């Protein structure tokens, strides 16, 4: 599966709590088309560092391990789903 979506969050972060329902809804809607991973930066700080996460919430969309888009702050369900769908519809280079 080419598209992966990482949701970097932290416990006690009000913005993360506001974004989580949107992330979960989009993950469920697109479960057959994308892989998702919610990462608590306090539990997996190295992954956050490796991905240059400077604040939470941060959502990063990857295709074949290449970063396509980064969304910082509160993100609505509609914006997140629209952004991911744009990448799902793009033809893969070289095919």
PDB file of N, CA, C and O in Angstrom:
ATOM      1  N   UNK A   1       0.853  -1.188   0.000  1.00  0.00           N
ATOM      2  CA  UNK A   1       0.000   0.000   0.000  1.00  0.00           C
ATOM      3  C   UNK A   1       0.887   1.236   0.000  1.00  0.00           C
ATOM      4  O   UNK A   1       1.788   1.349   0.832  1.00  0.00           O
ATOM      5  N   UNK A   2       0.651   2.149  -0.905  1.00  0.00           N
ATOM      6  CA  UNK A   2       1.542   3.279  -1.082  1.00  0.00           C
ATOM      7  C   UNK A   2       1.368   4.427  -0.125  1.00  0.00           C
ATOM      8  O   UNK A   2       2.362   5.007   0.313  1.00  0.00           O
ATOM      9  N   UNK A   3       0.127   4.787   0.226  1.00  0.00           N
ATOM     10  CA  UNK A   3      -0.114   5.969   1.049  1.00  0.00           C
ATOM     11  C   UNK A   3      -0.161   5.582   2.525  1.00  0.00           C
ATOM     12  O   UNK A   3      -0.901   4.689   2.936  1.00  0.00           O
ATOM     13  N   UNK A   4       0.668   6.296   3.314  1.00  0.00           N
ATOM     14  CA  UNK A   4       0.671   6.126   4.767  1.00  0.00           C
ATOM     15  C   UNK A   4       0.424   7.492   5.387  1.00  0.00           C
ATOM     16  O   UNK A   4       0.947   8.501   4.915  1.00  0.00           O
ATOM     17  N   UNK A   5      -0.370   7.519   6.440  1.00  0.00           N
ATOM     18  CA  UNK A   5      -0.687   8.761   7.130  1.00  0.00           C
ATOM     19  C   UNK A   5      -0.310   8.601   8.596  1.00  0.00           C
ATOM     20  O   UNK A   5      -0.816   7.717   9.287  1.00  0.00           O
ATOM     21  N   UNK A   6       0.584   9.466   9.061  1.00  0.00           N
ATOM     22  CA  UNK A   6       1.026   9.436  10.450  1.00  0.00           C
ATOM     23  C   UNK A   6       0.412  10.628  11.179  1.00  0.00           C
ATOM     24  O   UNK A   6       0.462  11.758  10.692  1.00  0.00           O
ATOM     25  N   UNK A   7      -0.163  10.365  12.345  1.00  0.00           N
ATOM     26  CA  UNK A   7      -0.753  11.390  13.202  1.00  0.00           C
ATOM     27  C   UNK A   7       0.095  11.462  14.464  1.00  0.00           C
ATOM     28  O   UNK A   7       0.035  10.573  15.312  1.00  0.00           O
ATOM     29  N   UNK A   8       0.885  12.525  14.583  1.00  0.00           N
ATOM     30  CA  UNK A   8       1.718  12.732  15.762  1.00  0.00           C
ATOM     31  C   UNK A   8       0.925  13.555  16.763  1.00  0.00           C
ATOM     32  O   UNK A   8       0.407  14.623  16.440  1.00  0.00           O
ATOM     33  N   UNK A   9       0.839  13.037  17.991  1.00  0.00           N
ATOM     34  CA  UNK A   9       0.007  13.645  19.020  1.00  0.00           C
ATOM     35  C   UNK A   9       0.680  13.491  20.372  1.00  0.00           C
ATOM     36  O   UNK A   9       1.743  12.881  20.493  1.00  0.00           O
ATOM     37  N   UNK A  10       0.038  14.060  21.387  1.00  0.00           N
ATOM     38  CA  UNK A  10       0.521  13.921  22.752  1.00  0.00           C
ATOM     39  C   UNK A  10      -0.676  13.918  23.697  1.00  0.00           C
ATOM     40  O   UNK A  10      -1.657  14.630  23.480  1.00  0.00           O
ATOM     41  N   UNK A  11      -0.578  13.108  24.747  1.00  0.00           N
ATOM     42  CA  UNK A  11      -1.635  13.095  25.762  1.00  0.00           C
ATOM     43  C   UNK A  11      -1.714  14.479  26.399  1.00  0.00           C
ATOM     44  O   UNK A  11      -0.690  15.130  26.609  1.00  0.00           O
ATOM     45  N   UNK A  12      -2.898  14.916  26.698  1.00  0.00           N
ATOM     46  CA  UNK A  12      -3.069  16.205  27.351  1.00  0.00           C
ATOM     47  C   UNK A  12      -3.006  17.390  26.409  1.00  0.00           C
ATOM     48  O   UNK A  12      -3.049  18.535  26.859  1.00  0.00           O
ATOM     49  N   UNK A  13      -2.907  17.144  25.120  1.00  0.00           N
ATOM     50  CA  UNK A  13      -2.853  18.208  24.115  1.00  0.00           C
ATOM     51  C   UNK A  13      -4.274  18.460  23.604  1.00  0.00           C
ATOM     52  O   UNK A  13      -4.828  17.611  22.907  1.00  0.00           O
ATOM     53  N   UNK A  14      -4.878  19.615  23.937  1.00  0.00           N
ATOM     54  CA  UNK A  14      -6.259  19.876  23.513  1.00  0.00           C
ATOM     55  C   UNK A  14      -6.428  19.884  21.991  1.00  0.00           C
ATOM     56  O   UNK A  14      -7.445  19.415  21.480  1.00  0.00           O
ATOM     57  N   UNK A  15      -5.449  20.407  21.273  1.00  0.00           N
ATOM     58  CA  UNK A  15      -5.527  20.435  19.813  1.00  0.00           C
ATOM     59  C   UNK A  15      -5.487  19.019  19.242  1.00  0.00           C
ATOM     60  O   UNK A  15      -6.161  18.722  18.256  1.00  0.00           O
ATOM     61  N   UNK A  16      -4.697  18.152  19.867  1.00  0.00           N
ATOM     62  CA  UNK A  16      -4.629  16.747  19.433  1.00  0.00           C
ATOM     63  C   UNK A  16      -5.969  16.065  19.668  1.00  0.00           C
ATOM     64  O   UNK A  16      -6.445  15.305  18.825  1.00  0.00           O
ATOM     65  N   UNK A  17      -6.573  16.341  20.818  1.00  0.00           N
ATOM     66  CA  UNK A  17      -7.873  15.755  21.132  1.00  0.00           C
ATOM     67  C   UNK A  17      -8.943  16.257  20.172  1.00  0.00           C
ATOM     68  O   UNK A  17      -9.885  15.530  19.854  1.00  0.00           O
ATOM     69  N   UNK A  18      -8.802  17.504  19.706  1.00  0.00           N
ATOM     70  CA  UNK A  18      -9.760  18.056  18.749  1.00  0.00           C
ATOM     71  C   UNK A  18      -9.581  17.439  17.361  1.00  0.00           C
ATOM     72  O   UNK A  18     -10.550  17.300  16.615  1.00  0.00           O
ATOM     73  N   UNK A  19      -8.357  17.072  17.015  1.00  0.00           N
ATOM     74  CA  UNK A  19      -8.054  16.511  15.693  1.00  0.00           C
ATOM     75  C   UNK A  19      -8.297  15.006  15.637  1.00  0.00           C
ATOM     76  O   UNK A  19      -8.603  14.478  14.567  1.00  0.00           O
ATOM     77  N   UNK A  20      -8.169  14.312  16.750  1.00  0.00           N
ATOM     78  CA  UNK A  20      -8.269  12.844  16.774  1.00  0.00           C
ATOM     79  C   UNK A  20      -9.556  12.299  16.148  1.00  0.00           C
ATOM     80  O   UNK A  20      -9.476  11.343  15.377  1.00  0.00           O
ATOM     81  N   UNK A  21     -10.739  12.855  16.440  1.00  0.00           N
ATOM     82  CA  UNK A  21     -11.946  12.301  15.811  1.00  0.00           C
ATOM     83  C   UNK A  21     -11.911  12.394  14.282  1.00  0.00           C
ATOM     84  O   UNK A  21     -12.340  11.466  13.596  1.00  0.00           O
ATOM     85  N   UNK A  22     -11.407  13.498  13.751  1.00  0.00           N
ATOM     86  CA  UNK A  22     -11.299  13.653  12.293  1.00  0.00           C
ATOM     87  C   UNK A  22     -10.349  12.607  11.726  1.00  0.00           C
ATOM     88  O   UNK A  22     -10.647  11.974  10.713  1.00  0.00           O
ATOM     89  N   UNK A  23      -9.213  12.428  12.375  1.00  0.00           N
ATOM     90  CA  UNK A  23      -8.236  11.435  11.924  1.00  0.00           C
ATOM     91  C   UNK A  23      -8.849  10.035  11.947  1.00  0.00           C
ATOM     92  O   UNK A  23      -8.712   9.275  10.988  1.00  0.00           O
ATOM     93  N   UNK A  24      -9.521   9.703  13.039  1.00  0.00           N
ATOM     94  CA  UNK A  24     -10.121   8.369  13.173  1.00  0.00           C
ATOM     95  C   UNK A  24     -11.220   8.127  12.139  1.00  0.00           C
ATOM     96  O   UNK A  24     -11.333   7.028  11.596  1.00  0.00           O
ATOM     97  N   UNK A  25     -12.024   9.147  11.868  1.00  0.00           N
ATOM     98  CA  UNK A  25     -13.093   9.003  10.875  1.00  0.00           C
ATOM     99  C   UNK A  25     -12.521   8.799   9.477  1.00  0.00           C
ATOM    100  O   UNK A  25     -12.997   7.947   8.726  1.00  0.00           O
ATOM    101  N   UNK A  26     -11.507   9.576   9.130  1.00  0.00           N
ATOM    102  CA  UNK A  26     -10.884   9.436   7.806  1.00  0.00           C
ATOM    103  C   UNK A  26     -10.179   8.086   7.701  1.00  0.00           C
ATOM    104  O   UNK A  26     -10.232   7.435   6.658  1.00  0.00           O
ATOM    105  N   UNK A  27      -9.527   7.671   8.770  1.00  0.00           N
ATOM    106  CA  UNK A  27      -8.860   6.363   8.771  1.00  0.00           C
ATOM    107  C   UNK A  27      -9.864   5.248   8.503  1.00  0.00           C
ATOM    108  O   UNK A  27      -9.575   4.316   7.753  1.00  0.00           O
ATOM    109  N   UNK A  28     -11.033   5.341   9.109  1.00  0.00           N
ATOM    110  CA  UNK A  28     -12.072   4.327   8.899  1.00  0.00           C
ATOM    111  C   UNK A  28     -12.629   4.397   7.475  1.00  0.00           C
ATOM    112  O   UNK A  28     -12.811   3.366   6.826  1.00  0.00           O
ATOM    113  N   UNK A  29     -12.895   5.596   6.997  1.00  0.00           N
ATOM    114  CA  UNK A  29     -13.451   5.776   5.653  1.00  0.00           C
ATOM    115  C   UNK A  29     -12.511   5.240   4.574  1.00  0.00           C
ATOM    116  O   UNK A  29     -12.958   4.630   3.603  1.00  0.00           O
ATOM    117  N   UNK A  30     -11.215   5.470   4.748  1.00  0.00           N
ATOM    118  CA  UNK A  30     -10.231   5.117   3.714  1.00  0.00           C
ATOM    119  C   UNK A  30      -9.397   3.891   4.083  1.00  0.00           C
ATOM    120  O   UNK A  30      -8.317   3.688   3.528  1.00  0.00           O
ATOM    121  N   UNK A  31      -9.886   3.080   5.009  1.00  0.00           N
ATOM    122  CA  UNK A  31      -9.088   1.970   5.541  1.00  0.00           C
ATOM    123  C   UNK A  31      -8.597   0.992   4.488  1.00  0.00           C
ATOM    124  O   UNK A  31      -7.571   0.342   4.687  1.00  0.00           O
ATOM    125  N   UNK A  32      -9.303   0.874   3.377  1.00  0.00           N
ATOM    126  CA  UNK A  32      -8.872  -0.047   2.319  1.00  0.00           C
ATOM    127  C   UNK A  32      -7.883   0.588   1.350  1.00  0.00           C
ATOM    128  O   UNK A  32      -7.363  -0.083   0.459  1.00  0.00           O
ATOM    129  N   UNK A  33      -7.620   1.894   1.525  1.00  0.00           N
ATOM    130  CA  UNK A  33      -6.769   2.602   0.569  1.00  0.00           C
ATOM    131  C   UNK A  33      -5.488   3.163   1.174  1.00  0.00           C
ATOM    132  O   UNK A  33      -4.535   3.459   0.454  1.00  0.00           O
ATOM    133  N   UNK A  34      -5.467   3.310   2.505  1.00  0.00           N
ATOM    134  CA  UNK A  34      -4.305   3.908   3.166  1.00  0.00           C
ATOM    135  C   UNK A  34      -3.936   3.105   4.409  1.00  0.00           C
ATOM    136  O   UNK A  34      -4.737   2.334   4.939  1.00  0.00           O
ATOM    137  N   UNK A  35      -2.699   3.310   4.857  1.00  0.00           N
ATOM    138  CA  UNK A  35      -2.263   2.805   6.160  1.00  0.00           C
ATOM    139  C   UNK A  35      -2.173   4.007   7.084  1.00  0.00           C
ATOM    140  O   UNK A  35      -1.716   5.075   6.675  1.00  0.00           O
ATOM    141  N   UNK A  36      -2.604   3.840   8.319  1.00  0.00           N
ATOM    142  CA  UNK A  36      -2.553   4.937   9.276  1.00  0.00           C
ATOM    143  C   UNK A  36      -1.783   4.511  10.518  1.00  0.00           C
ATOM    144  O   UNK A  36      -1.715   3.331  10.863  1.00  0.00           O
ATOM    145  N   UNK A  37      -1.210   5.502  11.172  1.00  0.00           N
ATOM    146  CA  UNK A  37      -0.450   5.241  12.379  1.00  0.00           C
ATOM    147  C   UNK A  37      -0.548   6.474  13.267  1.00  0.00           C
ATOM    148  O   UNK A  37      -0.101   7.552  12.874  1.00  0.00           O
ATOM    149  N   UNK A  38      -1.123   6.333  14.454  1.00  0.00           N
ATOM    150  CA  UNK A  38      -1.166   7.407  15.438  1.00  0.00           C
ATOM    151  C   UNK A  38       0.009   7.210  16.389  1.00  0.00           C
ATOM    152  O   UNK A  38       0.173   6.138  16.973  1.00  0.00           O
ATOM    153  N   UNK A  39       0.815   8.240  16.537  1.00  0.00           N
ATOM    154  CA  UNK A  39       2.043   8.137  17.328  1.00  0.00           C
ATOM    155  C   UNK A  39       2.028   9.181  18.437  1.00  0.00           C
ATOM    156  O   UNK A  39       1.962  10.382  18.174  1.00  0.00           O
ATOM    157  N   UNK A  40       2.090   8.710  19.676  1.00  0.00           N
ATOM    158  CA  UNK A  40       2.231   9.610  20.818  1.00  0.00           C
ATOM    159  C   UNK A  40       3.713   9.962  20.926  1.00  0.00           C
ATOM    160  O   UNK A  40       4.551   9.082  21.125  1.00  0.00           O
ATOM    161  N   UNK A  41       4.029  11.237  20.795  1.00  0.00           N
ATOM    162  CA  UNK A  41       5.445  11.632  20.754  1.00  0.00           C
ATOM    163  C   UNK A  41       6.170  11.357  22.067  1.00  0.00           C
ATOM    164  O   UNK A  41       7.394  11.229  22.078  1.00  0.00           O
ATOM    165  N   UNK A  42       5.435  11.264  23.169  1.00  0.00           N
ATOM    166  CA  UNK A  42       6.082  10.967  24.440  1.00  0.00           C
ATOM    167  C   UNK A  42       6.436   9.485  24.548  1.00  0.00           C
ATOM    168  O   UNK A  42       7.334   9.111  25.302  1.00  0.00           O
ATOM    169  N   UNK A  43       5.734   8.647  23.798  1.00  0.00           N
ATOM    170  CA  UNK A  43       6.010   7.212  23.809  1.00  0.00           C
ATOM    171  C   UNK A  43       6.976   6.804  22.705  1.00  0.00           C
ATOM    172  O   UNK A  43       7.655   5.784  22.824  1.00  0.00           O
ATOM    173  N   UNK A  44       7.046   7.583  21.639  1.00  0.00           N
ATOM    174  CA  UNK A  44       7.930   7.268  20.511  1.00  0.00           C
ATOM    175  C   UNK A  44       8.568   8.555  19.997  1.00  0.00           C
ATOM    176  O   UNK A  44       8.343   8.978  18.863  1.00  0.00           O
ATOM    177  N   UNK A  45       9.369   9.159  20.866  1.00  0.00           N
ATOM    178  CA  UNK A  45       9.996  10.432  20.542  1.00  0.00           C
ATOM    179  C   UNK A  45      10.948  10.318  19.353  1.00  0.00           C
ATOM    180  O   UNK A  45      11.077  11.262  18.574  1.00  0.00           O
ATOM    181  N   UNK A  46      11.614   9.175  19.205  1.00  0.00           N
ATOM    182  CA  UNK A  46      12.582   9.018  18.120  1.00  0.00           C
ATOM    183  C   UNK A  46      11.916   9.130  16.749  1.00  0.00           C
ATOM    184  O   UNK A  46      12.470   9.749  15.841  1.00  0.00           O
ATOM    185  N   UNK A  47      10.739   8.539  16.595  1.00  0.00           N
ATOM    186  CA  UNK A  47      10.026   8.638  15.314  1.00  0.00           C
ATOM    187  C   UNK A  47       9.641  10.085  15.038  1.00  0.00           C
ATOM    188  O   UNK A  47       9.719  10.541  13.897  1.00  0.00           O
ATOM    189  N   UNK A  48       9.225  10.809  16.072  1.00  0.00           N
ATOM    190  CA  UNK A  48       8.902  12.228  15.905  1.00  0.00           C
ATOM    191  C   UNK A  48      10.141  13.010  15.479  1.00  0.00           C
ATOM    192  O   UNK A  48      10.073  13.835  14.568  1.00  0.00           O
ATOM    193  N   UNK A  49      11.263  12.754  16.128  1.00  0.00           N
ATOM    194  CA  UNK A  49      12.517  13.431  15.781  1.00  0.00           C
ATOM    195  C   UNK A  49      12.929  13.086  14.358  1.00  0.00           C
ATOM    196  O   UNK A  49      13.297  13.969  13.583  1.00  0.00           O
ATOM    197  N   UNK A  50      12.869  11.809  14.014  1.00  0.00           N
ATOM    198  CA  UNK A  50      13.257  11.360  12.670  1.00  0.00           C
ATOM    199  C   UNK A  50      12.429  12.030  11.579  1.00  0.00           C
ATOM    200  O   UNK A  50      12.899  12.208  10.455  1.00  0.00           O
ATOM    201  N   UNK A  51      11.186  12.401  11.915  1.00  0.00           N
ATOM    202  CA  UNK A  51      10.291  13.025  10.938  1.00  0.00           C
ATOM    203  C   UNK A  51      10.204  14.542  11.083  1.00  0.00           C
ATOM    204  O   UNK A  51       9.373  15.184  10.441  1.00  0.00           O
ATOM    205  N   UNK A  52      11.057  15.109  11.924  1.00  0.00           N
ATOM    206  CA  UNK A  52      11.120  16.559  12.066  1.00  0.00           C
ATOM    207  C   UNK A  52       9.867  17.181  12.655  1.00  0.00           C
ATOM    208  O   UNK A  52       9.529  18.321  12.338  1.00  0.00           O
ATOM    209  N   UNK A  53       9.180  16.443  13.507  1.00  0.00           N
ATOM    210  CA  UNK A  53       7.962  16.963  14.130  1.00  0.00           C
ATOM    211  C   UNK A  53       8.362  17.948  15.224  1.00  0.00           C
ATOM    212  O   UNK A  53       9.052  17.593  16.180  1.00  0.00           O
ATOM    213  N   UNK A  54       7.911  19.196  15.064  1.00  0.00           N
ATOM    214  CA  UNK A  54       8.270  20.252  16.002  1.00  0.00           C
ATOM    215  C   UNK A  54       7.109  20.645  16.916  1.00  0.00           C
ATOM    216  O   UNK A  54       7.311  21.287  17.947  1.00  0.00           O
ATOM    217  N   UNK A  55       5.897  20.255  16.529  1.00  0.00           N
ATOM    218  CA  UNK A  55       4.723  20.583  17.334  1.00  0.00           C
ATOM    219  C   UNK A  55       3.646  19.532  17.077  1.00  0.00           C
ATOM    220  O   UNK A  55       3.687  18.801  16.087  1.00  0.00           O
ATOM    221  N   UNK A  56       2.688  19.478  17.991  1.00  0.00           N
ATOM    222  CA  UNK A  56       1.563  18.560  17.819  1.00  0.00           C
ATOM    223  C   UNK A  56       0.271  19.361  17.891  1.00  0.00           C
ATOM    224  O   UNK A  56       0.215  20.382  18.577  1.00  0.00           O
ATOM    225  N   UNK A  57      -0.753  18.916  17.202  1.00  0.00           N
ATOM    226  CA  UNK A  57      -0.781  17.762  16.316  1.00  0.00           C
ATOM    227  C   UNK A  57      -0.114  18.053  14.973  1.00  0.00           C
ATOM    228  O   UNK A  57      -0.174  19.168  14.453  1.00  0.00           O
ATOM    229  N   UNK A  58       0.516  17.025  14.434  1.00  0.00           N
ATOM    230  CA  UNK A  58       1.084  17.072  13.090  1.00  0.00           C
ATOM    231  C   UNK A  58       0.659  15.802  12.369  1.00  0.00           C
ATOM    232  O   UNK A  58       0.789  14.699  12.900  1.00  0.00           O
ATOM    233  N   UNK A  59       0.155  15.968  11.162  1.00  0.00           N
ATOM    234  CA  UNK A  59      -0.208  14.835  10.315  1.00  0.00           C
ATOM    235  C   UNK A  59       0.693  14.880   9.093  1.00  0.00           C
ATOM    236  O   UNK A  59       0.791  15.905   8.418  1.00  0.00           O
ATOM    237  N   UNK A  60       1.352  13.759   8.813  1.00  0.00           N
ATOM    238  CA  UNK A  60       2.242  13.673   7.652  1.00  0.00           C
ATOM    239  C   UNK A  60       1.736  12.568   6.739  1.00  0.00           C
ATOM    240  O   UNK A  60       1.447  11.455   7.180  1.00  0.00           O
ATOM    241  N   UNK A  61       1.635  12.901   5.457  1.00  0.00           N
ATOM    242  CA  UNK A  61       1.184  11.946   4.443  1.00  0.00           C
ATOM    243  C   UNK A  61       2.393  11.541   3.612  1.00  0.00           C
ATOM    244  O   UNK A  61       3.120  12.387   3.093  1.00  0.00           O
ATOM    245  N   UNK A  62       2.596  10.229   3.495  1.00  0.00           N
ATOM    246  CA  UNK A  62       3.720   9.674   2.739  1.00  0.00           C
ATOM    247  C   UNK A  62       3.211   8.802   1.598  1.00  0.00           C
ATOM    248  O   UNK A  62       2.148   8.190   1.699  1.00  0.00           O
ATOM    249  N   UNK A  63       3.968   8.752   0.526  1.00  0.00           N
ATOM    250  CA  UNK A  63       3.771   7.730  -0.511  1.00  0.00           C
ATOM    251  C   UNK A  63       5.135   7.091  -0.720  1.00  0.00           C
ATOM    252  O   UNK A  63       6.117   7.776  -1.006  1.00  0.00           O
ATOM    253  N   UNK A  64       5.184   5.784  -0.576  1.00  0.00           N
ATOM    254  CA  UNK A  64       6.434   5.043  -0.754  1.00  0.00           C
ATOM    255  C   UNK A  64       7.576   5.675   0.043  1.00  0.00           C
ATOM    256  O   UNK A  64       8.689   5.834  -0.458  1.00  0.00           O
ATOM    257  N   UNK A  65       7.274   6.034   1.298  1.00  0.00           N
ATOM    258  CA  UNK A  65       8.227   6.602   2.258  1.00  0.00           C
ATOM    259  C   UNK A  65       8.755   7.979   1.878  1.00  0.00           C
ATOM    260  O   UNK A  65       9.773   8.415   2.416  1.00  0.00           O
ATOM    261  N   UNK A  66       8.085   8.672   0.964  1.00  0.00           N
ATOM    262  CA  UNK A  66       8.440  10.049   0.607  1.00  0.00           C
ATOM    263  C   UNK A  66       7.327  10.958   1.127  1.00  0.00           C
ATOM    264  O   UNK A  66       6.148  10.737   0.849  1.00  0.00           O
ATOM    265  N   UNK A  67       7.723  11.990   1.889  1.00  0.00           N
ATOM    266  CA  UNK A  67       6.727  12.905   2.438  1.00  0.00           C
ATOM    267  C   UNK A  67       6.075  13.706   1.316  1.00  0.00           C
ATOM    268  O   UNK A  67       6.751  14.321   0.491  1.00  0.00           O
ATOM    269  N   UNK A  68       4.742  13.683   1.306  1.00  0.00           N
ATOM    270  CA  UNK A  68       3.975  14.424   0.311  1.00  0.00           C
ATOM    271  C   UNK A  68       3.390  15.704   0.879  1.00  0.00           C
ATOM    272  O   UNK A  68       3.341  16.729   0.200  1.00  0.00           O
ATOM    273  N   UNK A  69       2.943  15.642   2.136  1.00  0.00           N
ATOM    274  CA  UNK A  69       2.245  16.784   2.733  1.00  0.00           C
ATOM    275  C   UNK A  69       2.330  16.698   4.241  1.00  0.00           C
ATOM    276  O   UNK A  69       2.320  15.614   4.824  1.00  0.00           O
ATOM    277  N   UNK A  70       2.414  17.873   4.866  1.00  0.00           N
ATOM    278  CA  UNK A  70       2.456  17.977   6.322  1.00  0.00           C
ATOM    279  C   UNK A  70       1.381  18.973   6.746  1.00  0.00           C
ATOM    280  O   UNK A  70       1.325  20.094   6.241  1.00  0.00           O
ATOM    281  N   UNK A  71       0.538  18.557   7.668  1.00  0.00           N
ATOM    282  CA  UNK A  71      -0.521  19.412   8.197  1.00  0.00           C
ATOM    283  C   UNK A  71      -0.263  19.615   9.685  1.00  0.00           C
ATOM    284  O   UNK A  71      -0.216  18.652  10.451  1.00  0.00           O
ATOM    285  N   UNK A  72      -0.095  20.869  10.090  1.00  0.00           N
ATOM    286  CA  UNK A  72       0.167  21.188  11.491  1.00  0.00           C
ATOM    287  C   UNK A  72      -1.055  21.854  12.105  1.00  0.00           C
ATOM    288  O   UNK A  72      -1.750  22.627  11.446  1.00  0.00           O
ATOM    289  N   UNK A  73      -1.310  21.549  13.370  1.00  0.00           N
ATOM    290  CA  UNK A  73      -2.433  22.155  14.066  1.00  0.00           C
ATOM    291  C   UNK A  73      -3.714  21.367  13.859  1.00  0.00           C
ATOM    292  O   UNK A  73      -3.706  20.261  13.319  1.00  0.00           O
ATOM    293  N   UNK A  74      -4.811  21.960  14.299  1.00  0.00           N
ATOM    294  CA  UNK A  74      -6.111  21.297  14.199  1.00  0.00           C
ATOM    295  C   UNK A  74      -6.502  21.170  12.732  1.00  0.00           C
ATOM    296  O   UNK A  74      -6.429  22.136  11.972  1.00  0.00           O
ATOM    297  N   UNK A  75      -6.916  19.971  12.345  1.00  0.00           N
ATOM    298  CA  UNK A  75      -7.315  19.697  10.964  1.00  0.00           C
ATOM    299  C   UNK A  75      -8.722  19.102  10.982  1.00  0.00           C
ATOM    300  O   UNK A  75      -9.012  18.187  11.752  1.00  0.00           O
ATOM    301  N   UNK A  76      -9.584  19.631  10.128  1.00  0.00           N
ATOM    302  CA  UNK A  76     -10.950  19.106  10.042  1.00  0.00           C
ATOM    303  C   UNK A  76     -10.970  17.799   9.257  1.00  0.00           C
ATOM    304  O   UNK A  76     -10.055  17.506   8.487  1.00  0.00           O
ATOM    305  N   UNK A  77     -12.018  17.029   9.465  1.00  0.00           N
ATOM    306  CA  UNK A  77     -12.205  15.781   8.729  1.00  0.00           C
ATOM    307  C   UNK A  77     -12.228  16.051   7.236  1.00  0.00           C
ATOM    308  O   UNK A  77     -11.567  15.354   6.466  1.00  0.00           O
ATOM    309  N   UNK A  78     -12.989  17.062   6.820  1.00  0.00           N
ATOM    310  CA  UNK A  78     -13.118  17.359   5.389  1.00  0.00           C
ATOM    311  C   UNK A  78     -11.781  17.727   4.757  1.00  0.00           C
ATOM    312  O   UNK A  78     -11.450  17.252   3.670  1.00  0.00           O
ATOM    313  N   UNK A  79     -11.012  18.575   5.442  1.00  0.00           N
ATOM    314  CA  UNK A  79      -9.715  18.977   4.889  1.00  0.00           C
ATOM    315  C   UNK A  79      -8.770  17.779   4.800  1.00  0.00           C
ATOM    316  O   UNK A  79      -8.092  17.593   3.790  1.00  0.00           O
ATOM    317  N   UNK A  80      -8.728  16.974   5.849  1.00  0.00           N
ATOM    318  CA  UNK A  80      -7.833  15.823   5.857  1.00  0.00           C
ATOM    319  C   UNK A  80      -8.220  14.826   4.769  1.00  0.00           C
ATOM    320  O   UNK A  80      -7.365  14.351   4.023  1.00  0.00           O
ATOM    321  N   UNK A  81      -9.500  14.515   4.683  1.00  0.00           N
ATOM    322  CA  UNK A  81      -9.944  13.545   3.679  1.00  0.00           C
ATOM    323  C   UNK A  81      -9.688  14.066   2.264  1.00  0.00           C
ATOM    324  O   UNK A  81      -9.232  13.315   1.402  1.00  0.00           O
ATOM    325  N   UNK A  82      -9.978  15.337   2.021  1.00  0.00           N
ATOM    326  CA  UNK A  82      -9.749  15.927   0.694  1.00  0.00           C
ATOM    327  C   UNK A  82      -8.268  15.870   0.329  1.00  0.00           C
ATOM    328  O   UNK A  82      -7.916  15.523  -0.798  1.00  0.00           O
ATOM    329  N   UNK A  83      -7.411  16.207   1.275  1.00  0.00           N
ATOM    330  CA  UNK A  83      -5.969  16.192   1.022  1.00  0.00           C
ATOM    331  C   UNK A  83      -5.487  14.788   0.687  1.00  0.00           C
ATOM    332  O   UNK A  83      -4.740  14.604  -0.274  1.00  0.00           O
ATOM    333  N   UNK A  84      -5.901  13.806   1.460  1.00  0.00           N
ATOM    334  CA  UNK A  84      -5.475  12.423   1.205  1.00  0.00           C
ATOM    335  C   UNK A  84      -6.014  11.937  -0.138  1.00  0.00           C
ATOM    336  O   UNK A  84      -5.290  11.306  -0.908  1.00  0.00           O
ATOM    337  N   UNK A  85      -7.272  12.228  -0.417  1.00  0.00           N
ATOM    338  CA  UNK A  85      -7.869  11.775  -1.685  1.00  0.00           C
ATOM    339  C   UNK A  85      -7.143  12.364  -2.896  1.00  0.00           C
ATOM    340  O   UNK A  85      -7.025  11.700  -3.926  1.00  0.00           O
ATOM    341  N   UNK A  86      -6.659  13.595  -2.783  1.00  0.00           N
ATOM    342  CA  UNK A  86      -5.897  14.191  -3.887  1.00  0.00           C
ATOM    343  C   UNK A  86      -4.669  13.342  -4.201  1.00  0.00           C
ATOM    344  O   UNK A  86      -4.331  13.147  -5.368  1.00  0.00           O
ATOM    345  N   UNK A  87      -4.011  12.846  -3.182  1.00  0.00           N
ATOM    346  CA  UNK A  87      -2.823  12.014  -3.403  1.00  0.00           C
ATOM    347  C   UNK A  87      -3.196  10.617  -3.882  1.00  0.00           C
ATOM    348  O   UNK A  87      -2.438   9.996  -4.628  1.00  0.00           O
ATOM    349  N   UNK A  88      -4.343  10.122  -3.466  1.00  0.00           N
ATOM    350  CA  UNK A  88      -4.791   8.814  -3.948  1.00  0.00           C
ATOM    351  C   UNK A  88      -5.112   8.861  -5.438  1.00  0.00           C
ATOM    352  O   UNK A  88      -4.954   7.866  -6.146  1.00  0.00           O
ATOM    353  N   UNK A  89      -5.563  10.020  -5.909  1.00  0.00           N
ATOM    354  CA  UNK A  89      -5.955  10.162  -7.306  1.00  0.00           C
ATOM    355  C   UNK A  89      -4.782  10.468  -8.229  1.00  0.00           C
ATOM    356  O   UNK A  89      -4.887  10.290  -9.443  1.00  0.00           O
ATOM    357  N   UNK A  90      -3.657  10.928  -7.663  1.00  0.00           N
ATOM    358  CA  UNK A  90      -2.489  11.239  -8.490  1.00  0.00           C
ATOM    359  C   UNK A  90      -1.904   9.965  -9.067  1.00  0.00           C
ATOM    360  O   UNK A  90      -1.757   8.971  -8.355  1.00  0.00           O
ATOM    361  N   UNK A  91      -1.567   9.983 -10.356  1.00  0.00           N
ATOM    362  CA  UNK A  91      -0.868   8.813 -10.913  1.00  0.00           C
ATOM    363  C   UNK A  91       0.534   8.726 -10.327  1.00  0.00           C
ATOM    364  O   UNK A  91       1.172   9.747 -10.068  1.00  0.00           O
ATOM    365  N   UNK A  92       0.999   7.525 -10.125  1.00  0.00           N
ATOM    366  CA  UNK A  92       2.347   7.323  -9.606  1.00  0.00           C
ATOM    367  C   UNK A  92       3.340   7.524 -10.740  1.00  0.00           C
ATOM    368  O   UNK A  92       3.167   6.961 -11.821  1.00  0.00           O
ATOM    369  N   UNK A  93       4.365   8.310 -10.508  1.00  0.00           N
ATOM    370  CA  UNK A  93       5.377   8.582 -11.532  1.00  0.00           C
ATOM    371  C   UNK A  93       6.050   7.290 -11.958  1.00  0.00           C
ATOM    372  O   UNK A  93       6.323   6.421 -11.130  1.00  0.00           O
ATOM    373  N   UNK A  94       6.314   7.167 -13.235  1.00  0.00           N
ATOM    374  CA  UNK A  94       7.035   6.008 -13.734  1.00  0.00           C
ATOM    375  C   UNK A  94       6.163   4.825 -14.077  1.00  0.00           C
ATOM    376  O   UNK A  94       6.675   3.790 -14.503  1.00  0.00           O
ATOM    377  N   UNK A  95       4.852   4.948 -13.903  1.00  0.00           N
ATOM    378  CA  UNK A  95       3.953   3.826 -14.232  1.00  0.00           C
ATOM    379  C   UNK A  95       3.183   4.116 -15.484  1.00  0.00           C
ATOM    380  O   UNK A  95       2.378   3.292 -15.919  1.00  0.00           O
TER     381      UNK A  95
END
